[in-house]
Amino acid sequence: MWELIIIAVVVVVAVGGYNSLVKLRETGDAAWADIDVQLKRRHDLIPNLVETVKGYAAHESETLEAVIQARNSAMSAQGPAQSAAAENMLTGALKSIFALSEAYPQLQAAEGFRDLQGTLSELEETIAQARRYYNAVVRDYNTKTQTFPSVLIAKAFNFTQREFFEVAEAEKAVPNVDFGTKAD
């Protein structure tokens, strides 16, 4: 009799552990899909931004080409690690476009540029939120695949660790803001 109870408990724990791993894996896939959608929106906005800037700063072709090249790399990236690296390059290239706007006051004043810049800023925040959610799900999933007793189920059914979508170290640095008010 006790043997049947023990077997039943083991089966219930195994099924529950398996199901929770599947749920976390699927939640991670859905969270990654959300990031992917936001990144596609970002990639779709960039050509409009570049075209707007071209009209005001046509001779800044190196900067504009770097943005397009970074966008193309980001669009072809596969998986969280490769996507994170490519998106970090794209973020740096976009910063150079926004720095250009400071050199061209007429560009800053252009309504189309301001609209694109505002939309891109909102999108960056949405991407950051989606990345935080995805990384939280990955953390929970990875923890579950490494803790007992679910580690036994994870190994038996080949549940492998997932990659985080991480921001490059350079992006973590606090920007230096200078409005020219510092004494020399």
Secondary structure, 3 states (H helix, E strand, C coil): CHHHHHHHHHHHHHHHHHHHHHHHHHHHHHHHHHHHHHHHHHHHHHHHHHHHHHHHCCCCHHHHHHHHHHHHHHHHCCHHHHHHHHHHHHHHHHHHHHHHHHHCHHHHHCHHHHHHHHHHHHHHHHHHHHHHHHHHHHHHHHHHHHCCCHHHHHHHCCCCCCCCCCCCHHHHCCCCCCCCCCCC
